[in-house]
Amino acid sequence: MEKQITYTSKPWLNYYAKDVPETTEYPSGMLDWQLVEKQAREHPAAVALIYRGAKITFARYAELNKRVAKGLYEKGVRKGEVVATLLPTCPAWFFSYYGCQMLGAVTAVLSPVWTADELVRALNQCGATTIIMLDRFWPLIENIRGKTSLRRIFLSNPTDFMPGIIGFLGRLTKAKPVKAPPGQADCFMDLVKYPPEPPQVDIKPEDTAVLYWTGGTTGVPKGAELTHRGIVANTIQSALWSKAHWEPGKTVFMTMYPVFHSGGNGAFHMPIMHGAAYVCLVNPRDMDDMLNGFGKYGVNIFAGVPAIYTNMLRHPKFAKADFRSLKTCVSGSVALPPELTREWEEKTDSTLVEVYGITEGGPICLFNPWGQPKEQRRIGSIGLPMTDMMVRIVDIETGTKEIPVGEAGEMIAAGPNLFKGYLNMPEETAQTLRTFAGVTYLYTGDICRMDNDGFFYLVDREKDMISTYGGFHVAGREVDDALYAHPAVSMAAAIGIPDPDPSHVGSEIVKAFVVLKPGLESGPKLAGELKEHCRVQLAPYKVPREIEFRAELPLSSIAKPLKRALRQEARQSAG
């Protein structure tokens, strides 16, 4: 009799690469900022950061971290204080991030796309006393600082750390510095003038290193506390799965994930761990700059989200982009449509693998093996639990019962990379970090299933499930995938809206928002074709009752379709 597959039997171990261990040792007491110090000792001349043509070595990287730490200390920043950043992906952010850590301060990463109210809420949630920000945001912060605890402000300009002549020209043109009134703010570049002599501070691995804001499973903005121990563990876990594809001092990595997104945190740690170069992109939505970067910098590894890969494929300049050095691409944040994987690989001659990450998970939890033989690949899977990870599927209603293998439920994960909790939100923390089988698990809020080989598949977000008449639940992901498979569709997002039938009170119907590929004309005829296309692939209750064509969809800072915004818009339209 064939043995029944269970989660505890860890079937995924059979598909680990030969050099990937089930468990590993983590450096005792290592802190996040010491990862850069390690590379500065082992590969001092290797390029660490590439910014607008400027190349910063690991030795220089480590030095600037220390200078900023010393400067912040002299300005009054002490252990335990919260230093906010309001910066795009630029060198100033990296030096601020690690400089704060050397002081035992906590970096609160704010998003440059937030509104004034969102910034006030976040600053007050974390109690930030200091902010390091792009100078063009000065008028915004000047107006709200009185509503916050901010005492120190440092302004950085996009031309900081650019090559001399380029920086000079930049200051004369688009990037002209914005100056604050005397005594109101300091210049970030003044911090790097201090000697690289940070004070000795007693910092523990379990101390909070950084705060990233997330909606979690409840949608309420919360500051997720990532510790030194969790970040270092997650970096080592990820490195074990990809080490064969990196070469110290030679590999070049680029990503569209901005540093103000937790995915950016996971992304920028990878080249540091491997002694590789990281290309800093100020604006991840600048397709021209991104496509040009592949050839200009000889990019070997790229990380993005499905929408970015789609947008690059549809961009007028895609055919002229140079992908000759590109070997491996990684996709995360949302499920990757299989058809998109095939098209990208065919047109770039690179491999595209999917990963699963969540802010509270440090952020990477599952990884598809890199370099896996084609016959073993599971296109459409979010991957296998990484080294030292235990993953289960439990019932959606209570989260206390394990779901049989093959069936969908909420995915929960345990490992050394989990976050500490939500800052000053014990109830929300208790909902997300719970004990199951005597172990602390992260309840992800993601609906997934595991196959008999241990590969996991994302079905949908728990809050994105559509409840149709008759008690049937529809995963929006299934509808999205069906629409993506149609040759006319560039982007799709399915949501649930109130069922108009008065006898179906409380039920929803499926509505899909669709962006067409360039040159195609929308209309009732095409909408009908898309519905017929879906009927071939989906059960009748899953087929969109309504299809609305859009020129574009609302996207997050990492180009992820914002279904929450679409649902809110639909509710407002319904009155």
N, C-alpha and C positions, 0 to 999 in steps of 0.2 A: 504493500500500500504506500502510495506516494506521501511523503511527509508534507503536512500543511505549512504553507509559508506564513510567517508572522513577522511583525516589525522587530521583535526582539532577536530574531534569527539573523537580522542584518543581511539580507540577500544582496544588498548593494556592494558588499565587500568583494564579491566575485567579479565585479567589473572595475575595481580599482586598478590603475596602472601598476605595473610591477614594483616601481620604486615609491609608491604612495603607501604609507603605513596606516593601520587602523587607529593607532594611538601614537603620540609622540611626547617628548619632554619639552617644556617651555622654560626659557631662561629665568631663573629665580631672581626676582627683584628688578628685572629690566623695565625701564620706563620708555614711553613712546618716543621722546626726543632722542633717546640713546640709539635708536635705529639709524639716524643720520650720522651720529658720532661714529658708529661702527663702520659705516661706509667711508667716512672721511679718513679713518685710519687705514682701511684695507684698499680703498680705491680713491685716493685723494685727488688725482688728476682726471678722473672720469667725469663726464658732463652729467650733472644732476637735473638742471632746469634749462629749458630753452625758451626764451621770451623775446619775441619780435626780433630775432636775429642774435640776441645776446645769449651767451652760453656761460652758465654758472656751474663751477665744479663742486664736487661734494666737500672739498676742503673749504671753499669759499662759503658754501651753504652753511656748514657748521659754524664758521666764524661769524656770519651775519646773524645767525640765531643767537649766539652769545652776546653780540653787540646790542641787539634789540632787548634781550633780557636785562643787560646792564642798564640800558637807557631807561627802560620801564621802571626798574628798581629805583634809579636815581630820581625819577619823577614821582615816586611814592607808591607804586604798585607792590602789594605784598601777598604772601601765600594766602589762599582761600578767597581772594577777591575774584570777581568775574569781569573779564575783559571781552567786550563784544567786538565783533568784526562785521563791517558792512562793505565788503570788497568782492570784486569778481575774481576769477582765477588769474592771479598775478603774483609776482615774487613777494610783494609786501605781505600777502596773506600767509604764505608759508613761514616767513621769518617771524611774523607775529604769533602764529600758532605755536611754534616750537619755543619762541622766546618766552611766551607766557608760561608754558609748561615748566621751563627751567626754574621759574619763580614759585611753582606750586599754585599758580593762578589758573583759573578755568576759562577756556575760550568759549564764548557763546556765539555760535555762528548764525548770523542773521542774513536774510535774503535781500538782495538789492531790489527785488521786484515787489517787496511788501509795501503796503500803504502806510501812512503815518500812524493810523490807529493800530495796525498790526505790529509796528515797531514799538510803539509805546507799551502795548500789552506784553510783548516778549521781554523788553528791557525791564519792566517791572516784575515780571515773573522770576527773572534770574537775579535782579538787583544789581545789574552791571554798574560799576563805578567809572569805567573807562571804555572808550570806543575808538577803534582804529578803522578809518573809513575812507572811501574815495572822496576826493575833495568836492566833486560836483554834488554830493549829497549834503553839503554844509547847510544850504538854506532850509532843507527839510529838518535836519537835526536841530538847527538853531531854533526852529519854531516849537519843537516838542521837548527839548532838553529840560525845561522847567517842570514837566510832568514826570520826570524820571529821576534816578539817583546819579546821573552822570556828573562826574567832576572833572574828568580829563578827556580831551578830544585830540586825536592825531589825524592829520589829513595826508593822504597819499594821492599821487597823480599817476595816471596810466603810463607816463613816460619814465617814471622811476625805474631804474635798473636797465633801461634800454641802452643800446650802444650810443656813444657820445653824439655823433652827428645826427643820428636818427632821433635821439631824445631832444636835441636842440631844435630840430625842425618841428618836432611834435609840439614843443612848447610854443612855437610861433604860430601853429595852426590849430588843429582840432582840440588838442589836449592842453590848452592854455590853463594853467593852475587857477583854481578858485581860492581866493584868500579870505580868511575869516578876520573880523576886527581884531586889533591887537589885544592880546591877553585872553582871547576866547578859545583859541585852539593852537596846537603846535604842529610843526611839520614832521611827518614820519621820518623823512630822511635825516633829521637831526639825531634820531635815535641810533642810527648806524655809525655815527661819529664817536660813540662811546667805545672805550676799549673792550675787547672780547673777554671780559672778566666777570661773569655772572656770580652772584653770591651763592654760597653753599646752603641749600635748603633741604630739609628733611621731607622727602616726598615718598609716599607709599604706593605700591602697584595698585592698590584698591582705591586710591584717590581718583576723583573725577578729573579727567583730562579735558573733555570737551562736551558741549551741549549742542545737540542738533534738534531742531523743532520738527515734530511729526504729529499727524492727526491720529496715529495709532489706529485702533479698531473702533474708537468712539467718534472720531472726527474732530474732537476738541484739541486745539493746538497745545502741545506739551513739550517741555524740554527734556529730551532723553539724555540721561547721563551715561556717557561712555567712559570707562576707566582705562588707565594705562594697561592694566593686566588684560582686559578684554581686547583692546586694540592690538596689542602685541601678539596675543594668541591668534586673533583673526588674520593678522598679517602672515604669521607663520603657517597657519592652515592653508591659506590661499597659495602661498609660495610653494608648498609641497605639491600642489596640484598642477603647477605651471612651470616649475623650475627648468624643465628641459627646453623651454622655449625662450629663455632669457640668457643673455650673455653679458656679464659685467663689462661696463665701459663701451659696449657696442650697440646693444638693443635700444631702440627708440620707441617710446610709448606715447600715444595721444588719446585723449578722451573728450567727449562732449559734456561729460558730467561736470558741472561747476563745483567748486570747493564748498559752496554753501549748501550742497546737497549731501546727505550721508553716503550716497553712491560715490561721490567725489572723494570722500575720505577713504573708502575702500580702494578706489582706483589709484590715488596718488601714493598710497603706501606700497603698492606693488613694485614700481620701479625703484623705490628706496631700498626695499628688501633685496632686490637683485642687482643693485649698483648700476641701474640703467637711467637713461635720460627721459625726462617728462616734459612734453611740450605744453606750455601754458597758452591756452586760448582765452582771450578776454571775453569774447562773445560766442558761446557755443551755437548760436543761431545764425552765425555768419557762414553760410554754406560756401561762399566763394573762398573765404579764408581757410575753412576746414578742408575743402577739396584740394586747394593749392598746397596745403601743409603735407599731404601724403608724399608727394614727390620732393618738395622743398627740403623736408627734414629726413626723408628716407624712413618713414614710419613703418615699423615691423608689427606692432600690436596696437589695436584700436578697440576702445570700449564705448558703447552707446546704447540707445534704446531703439525699439523697432521703428518708431516714427522718424528718427534720424537716418536710419538706413534707407527707409522709404524715400525721404526727402532728397537724399543724395542721389539715389537711383533716378529720380524724376528731374533732377536739376539739369538745366541746359548745358552746364559745363562738365557733367559727369564723364562724358565720353573722352574729354581731354585730360582728365585727372590721371596721375601716374601712380599706379598701384603695384609696381614691380617689386618693391621691397616688402609689401604687406603680406604677412603670413597667417596671422590669427586675429580674429575679431570676436568680441564678447558682447552679448546683449543681456540686459537685465531690466528690472522695474516692472515691466508688463510682459505678458506672454508673447512669444515670438511666433508669428504665423509661419508654418512650414514652407509655404510658397515663397515668402520673402527670403527665407534662408537659402532656398535653392537658387533664386534669381541672383542674390548677392554673390554667392559662391561662384556661380557660372560667369558672372561679369567681372569679377575681381581676381579670380583664381586664388582666393584665400579661404580659410575655414572659419565658419561662424558658429560659435558655441553659445549656449544659453546658460545663465546662472540665475540663482535666486538669492536675493538680498532683502533685508528689512532693517531699518534703522536700529531697532532694538536688538538685532542680532549681530551688530558690530561692524559692518552690516551683512557680510556674505555667509550663507549657511549651506547652500547646495551648489554643486559645480558639475557640469558635464565634463568628462575626461577630455583633455586636450590631446590631439593627435590620435584619437581613437579610430580603428579601422572602420571603413564605411559600413561594412556589414553589421557592425556592433552599435552603430550610432542610433540614438533615439531622438530623431528630429521631432520637436514638439514637446520634449521633456525639459523640465527646469533643472534636471540633473540628479546627482546622488548626494547624500549627506556627506560632508567633508570629514576629514580626520577628527576623531574625538566628538563627533556629533551623533546624537540619537534623535531620530525623528519618528513621530507617530501620527496617525490620523484618528481623531476622536469625534464623537457626535457633536453636531452644531448646537443643540439645545442646551446641554449641561456641561459639555467638555469633560465628562467623567467616565465615559464609556468608549472603549476602543472600537473602531469601525473595521469590519473585515477587509482584508487586503483586496484591492480592486474597486472598492466603493468610495464615494466622495464624502469628505467630512472636513473638519477644521484641522489644519496642520499645526502641530506643536513641536518645538525643538528644544533640545538641551545641549549644552556644551560650554567650554571655557570662555567663549566669546560674547556671551550675553551681556546686555546692558545692566546697569546698576538699578535703574528705576526712573520714574518721571520726577523731576525736581519739584519738591514740595507738593506732590500729588499722591499721597499714600493709597487712596482708594483706587485710583486709576492704575497704579503700580500693582496692587493686589489683584486686579482683574486680569492683568497681562502676564505677570509672573506667578504661576501657581504650581502647587505640588501635585505631581502625578506619579504613582508607583514609587513614592519616596524620594523623587528627584524634582528639582525646580525646573519647570519648562516655561518657555516663552509661547504664549498663545498668540499666534500670528494673525488670526482673523481672515486667513486665506483658505479658501475651499480647494482642497487638492485630493488626489488619489495616488496610490502607489501600485505599480504593477508587480508581478511575481518576481521580477529581477531586481527590484529595489529602486527603479527609476520613478521619480515623482512627476506629476503633471498638475499644472495649475488650472483649476476649473474657473474660479472667480474669487473676487473679494466677497466675504460674507455679507457685507452691507450692499453689494451690487447684485445680489440675487433678486430675480424678478418673480413675484408671486402671481401666477395667472389663475384664472377662474378654474375651480375644480381642485384646487390644492396643488397644482403642478408648479414646480419651481424651475425657472429657466436661468441657466448661467449665461450672463451677457457675453462671456468669452466665446461660447459656442457659436453664438450668432455672429460675433465679430469675425471669427475664423471663416465661417461660411461666406460672408460678404467679401472678405479679403481674397478668397479664392476666385472671385469673379474678375475677369480681365479689365473691367472698367473701373474698379475700385482702388483708390489710392489710400484712403483711410476710412475707418468705420468705428462707430461706438454705439452700442445698443444699451438702452436703459428701459426701466419700467415706468409707465405713466398710468394714471387712473383709468380703469376700464370705463368707457362711456355708457355702457349698458347699465341702466339703473337697477337691474336685478342682480348685478354683479358687484354690489357695494364692497369696498375693501380689496377688490382684486385689481390686477394690473394687466395691461397689454404691452407687448414689446414694440418699442419704437426705435428705429435706427437712424442715426445721423451719418451721412455719407459724403465724403469728398471724392470727386472723380479725378481720374488721370487727365492731364492737360489735353485740351482739344476735343473733349467729349461734351455732349450737350445733355443736360438733365431734362427731365420731364416725366409725365405719367407713363409713357411707354417704357422708358428705362426702369422706372420704379417697379412696373409690373414684371419686367424681365428679372430684376433682382429678387423679387418675391418668389417667382417660379424657380429661380436658381436655388434659393434657400429651401424650398419645399422638397427638392431632390435630396438634400443633405440633412434636413432637420425634421423632427416630429412636428405635426401641424401646429401644436400650441407654442412652438418655439419660433415659428416664422413671423417676421415683423409684420404687424398690422399696418404700421405707418412707416414711411421712409421720407426723410427730409434731406434734401441736398443742400450742402453748404460749400462755400468757397474755401472755408477753413474751419477747424474746430478749436475750441479753447484748449490751450495746452499749458502744462506746468512748466517750471523752469528747465526741466529736462525733456521737454517735448512729449510729455505723456498726456494723452487725451483726458481732460478733466470731466469725468462723468458726473461728479458731484455738481459742477457748474451747469451741466446740461439738465440734470434733474431739477435743480433749483429754477432754472429758466422755464422748464415745462410746468412746474407748479405755479409759477407766477402767471403764465399764459392761461392756465386753467382758472385763474381767479381765486 
